[in-house]
Amino acid sequence: MMALVWAIDLVVQFVKILGGRHRVAAVVRLAAWLALIALVAAGVVLLLWGIKALYDYLATLPPTSQEAAR
């Protein structure tokens, strides 16, 4: 449970840095923005990879017909 509190605290600090409420060097703020962009890009790539993997799996299944289901 304490790990969740620490994780939430880290997210709050990160948002403060991004938003400019926490005084840090411009390099740190730039690095935070670049890290956020990289994280979002990685999430998009992971999502697209998952969709492609699902498509490839579904393509191997035999086709079904509506008449066979009746």
VOMARPA-664588 format. One line per field, with one value per residue: residue number from 1; residue in three letters; x, y, z of N, C-alpha, C in turn. Coordinates in pm, 1 decimal, always signed. Example, Ala and Ser with C-alpha at 12.3 -4.5 7.8 and 13.67 -1.06 7.14 Angstrom:
BEGIN
i = [1,2]
aa = [ala,ser]
nX = [+1319.0,+1285.0]
nY = [-569.0,-225.0]
nZ = [+780.0,+708.0]
caX = [+1230.0,+1367.0]
caY = [-450.0,-106.0]
caZ = [+780.0,+714.0]
cX = [+1320.0,+1290.0]
cY = [-330.0,+3.0]
cZ = [+780.0,+787.0]
This chain:
BEGIN
i = [1,2,3,4,5,6,7,8,9,10,11,12,13,14,15,16,17,18,19,20,21,22,23,24,25,26,27,28,29,30,31,32,33,34,35,36,37,38,39,40,41,42,43,44,45,46,47,48,49,50,51,52,53,54,55,56,57,58,59,60,61,62,63,64,65,66,67,68,69,70]
aa = [met,met,ala,leu,val,trp,ala,ile,asp,leu,val,val,gln,phe,val,lys,ile,leu,gly,gly,arg,his,arg,val,ala,ala,val,val,arg,leu,ala,ala,trp,leu,ala,leu,ile,ala,leu,val,ala,ala,gly,val,val,leu,leu,leu,trp,gly,ile,lys,ala,leu,tyr,asp,tyr,leu,ala,thr,leu,pro,pro,thr,ser,gln,glu,ala,ala,arg]
nX = [+82.8,+197.6,+375.1,+206.9,+129.5,+374.8,+415.5,+202.5,+279.3,+516.8,+408.6,+257.9,+462.2,+596.7,+401.6,+382.3,+634.7,+618.8,+412.0,+514.7,+489.6,+668.2,+986.1,+1241.8,+1544.2,+1563.8,+1653.6,+1586.5,+1309.1,+1269.3,+1374.3,+1186.7,+954.9,+1036.7,+1067.5,+803.9,+683.6,+821.8,+729.5,+455.4,+472.0,+585.7,+375.8,+179.7,+303.3,+313.2,+39.5,-37.9,+119.4,-2.2,-258.8,-193.0,-87.4,-317.8,-475.9,-322.6,-345.7,-623.5,-651.7,-556.7,-751.4,-1011.9,-1257.5,-1593.9,-1930.4,-2256.0,-2463.4,-2379.2,-2400.5,-2666.6]
nY = [-118.4,+117.9,+154.4,+229.1,+482.9,+615.2,+599.0,+754.1,+998.2,+1044.8,+1078.8,+1309.8,+1495.6,+1489.0,+1592.3,+1848.2,+1945.6,+1939.8,+2120.1,+2357.7,+2449.0,+2366.5,+2470.9,+2413.7,+2344.9,+2445.0,+2247.1,+2012.3,+2026.3,+2012.2,+1756.6,+1607.5,+1651.5,+1533.1,+1269.7,+1208.8,+1226.4,+1019.1,+804.5,+804.9,+755.3,+499.1,+360.7,+382.0,+237.8,-14.0,-68.8,-77.5,-295.5,-497.0,-498.4,-581.3,-836.0,-961.3,-951.3,-1115.5,-1357.5,-1401.2,-1431.6,-1684.6,-1855.4,-2084.4,-2002.2,-1913.0,-1999.0,-1862.0,-2038.1,-2277.9,-2230.0,-2240.3]
nZ = [+0.0,+71.6,-135.7,-341.4,-253.7,-269.8,-545.9,-640.8,-529.8,-673.5,-930.1,-889.6,-829.6,-1075.7,-1247.8,-1140.6,-1207.7,-1488.0,-1527.5,-1436.3,-1176.3,-989.8,-916.6,-1125.0,-1309.7,-1653.5,-1819.8,-1686.0,-1692.9,-1969.6,-2017.0,-1874.1,-2025.4,-2267.6,-2181.0,-2118.0,-2371.8,-2499.6,-2348.3,-2409.1,-2685.3,-2678.9,-2559.3,-2759.8,-2965.1,-2842.0,-2815.7,-3088.6,-3169.4,-3018.7,-3133.7,-3393.0,-3337.3,-3238.7,-3470.3,-3640.3,-3502.1,-3512.7,-3784.8,-3831.0,-3745.9,-3833.7,-4081.6,-4000.1,-4066.5,-4113.7,-4158.3,-4049.2,-3782.9,-3729.3]
caX = [+0.0,+287.0,+431.5,+108.2,+141.1,+498.2,+394.0,+116.0,+361.4,+604.8,+327.6,+224.2,+582.6,+622.4,+303.7,+422.3,+750.1,+570.9,+324.6,+586.6,+465.0,+788.5,+1099.2,+1355.3,+1618.0,+1494.6,+1696.3,+1507.8,+1172.5,+1275.8,+1391.4,+1059.2,+865.1,+1084.1,+1035.7,+659.5,+658.0,+873.1,+639.7,+333.3,+506.1,+601.9,+241.2,+113.5,+367.4,+268.8,-100.3,-41.2,+173.6,-106.1,-364.2,-139.9,-79.3,-455.1,-516.7,-252.5,-404.7,-757.7,-640.6,-526.9,-869.5,-1091.9,-1375.2,-1721.7,-2041.2,-2380.3,-2548.5,-2331.9,-2440.2,-2811.6]
caY = [+0.0,+233.4,+171.9,+305.4,+621.8,+668.8,+613.6,+871.3,+1115.2,+1067.5,+1133.3,+1448.9,+1575.8,+1496.1,+1686.2,+1981.9,+1986.1,+1967.6,+2236.7,+2478.2,+2488.5,+2329.2,+2540.4,+2329.5,+2396.2,+2425.8,+2118.2,+1908.0,+2034.7,+1960.5,+1611.2,+1550.9,+1651.2,+1431.6,+1139.1,+1188.9,+1199.7,+884.9,+708.9,+799.4,+687.2,+356.7,+307.8,+368.9,+124.8,-136.1,-88.9,-121.2,-430.2,-585.9,-510.1,-664.1,-973.1,-1012.1,-972.6,-1234.2,-1474.2,-1423.0,-1474.1,-1827.8,-1932.0,-2121.2,-1916.7,-1967.9,-1958.2,-1839.5,-2154.5,-2382.7,-2194.9,-2264.2]
caZ = [+0.0,+77.8,-269.7,-417.5,-208.3,-328.5,-690.0,-658.4,-497.8,-787.9,-1039.6,-854.2,-848.7,-1219.1,-1304.7,-1096.8,-1288.7,-1623.2,-1526.0,-1398.8,-1036.5,-914.1,-978.4,-1161.1,-1424.4,-1780.9,-1874.9,-1619.1,-1746.9,-2105.8,-2006.7,-1830.0,-2141.1,-2361.5,-2122.5,-2132.7,-2513.6,-2527.1,-2283.2,-2489.2,-2810.1,-2648.6,-2537.2,-2889.8,-3034.2,-2775.6,-2852.9,-3228.2,-3172.9,-2967.0,-3234.3,-3501.8,-3287.9,-3234.9,-3609.2,-3689.6,-3436.9,-3564.8,-3923.9,-3836.3,-3708.9,-3950.9,-4097.1,-3957.6,-4152.5,-4041.1,-4173.2,-3959.2,-3648.6,-3713.6]
cX = [+88.0,+351.3,+336.1,+112.7,+265.5,+481.6,+306.3,+193.8,+456.7,+528.5,+292.5,+344.9,+614.4,+528.2,+336.9,+540.2,+704.7,+490.2,+392.9,+562.5,+585.0,+908.8,+1215.3,+1425.3,+1541.8,+1531.8,+1614.6,+1365.7,+1168.6,+1289.9,+1261.2,+960.2,+907.2,+1053.9,+887.2,+624.5,+704.9,+782.2,+509.7,+359.0,+522.3,+465.9,+166.0,+171.3,+321.0,+123.9,-111.8,+13.7,+69.6,-219.2,-317.9,-131.1,-218.5,-504.5,-451.1,-310.4,-542.3,-754.4,-612.7,-647.4,-948.6,-1214.9,-1500.6,-1828.3,-2165.9,-2470.6,-2507.3,-2377.4,-2588.6,-2842.8]
cY = [+125.8,+259.9,+251.2,+453.5,+687.0,+692.2,+735.9,+998.9,+1147.8,+1127.7,+1278.5,+1539.4,+1594.2,+1595.7,+1829.5,+2033.7,+2023.1,+2096.4,+2366.2,+2524.8,+2458.8,+2389.8,+2443.2,+2394.1,+2363.6,+2291.2,+2004.7,+1907.7,+1979.2,+1808.2,+1544.0,+1544.9,+1545.6,+1290.4,+1108.8,+1155.5,+1059.0,+778.2,+694.5,+726.1,+536.9,+290.7,+287.4,+250.7,-6.9,-168.1,-139.1,-262.2,-531.3,-605.4,-598.0,-810.6,-1036.8,-1040.7,-1098.0,-1361.9,-1504.5,-1469.5,-1623.4,-1912.9,-1968.0,-2030.7,-1988.3,-1919.2,-1942.1,-1963.8,-2266.7,-2354.9,-2225.3,-2403.4]
cZ = [+0.0,-57.7,-358.0,-380.5,-268.1,-478.4,-719.3,-631.6,-613.0,-906.1,-1012.9,-874.1,-996.6,-1285.7,-1263.3,-1177.9,-1429.6,-1628.5,-1486.4,-1256.2,-947.1,-986.1,-998.7,-1279.7,-1553.0,-1843.5,-1814.3,-1674.2,-1889.5,-2105.1,-1963.5,-1946.4,-2241.9,-2310.2,-2137.5,-2277.0,-2550.0,-2466.8,-2361.5,-2619.9,-2788.1,-2624.5,-2667.1,-2966.5,-2973.4,-2811.2,-2996.7,-3243.5,-3123.9,-3066.1,-3349.4,-3459.5,-3281.7,-3375.9,-3666.0,-3628.7,-3495.2,-3710.3,-3934.7,-3801.0,-3834.1,-3960.3,-4048.1,-4052.1,-4067.8,-4048.6,-4078.9,-3815.1,-3623.8,-3682.6]
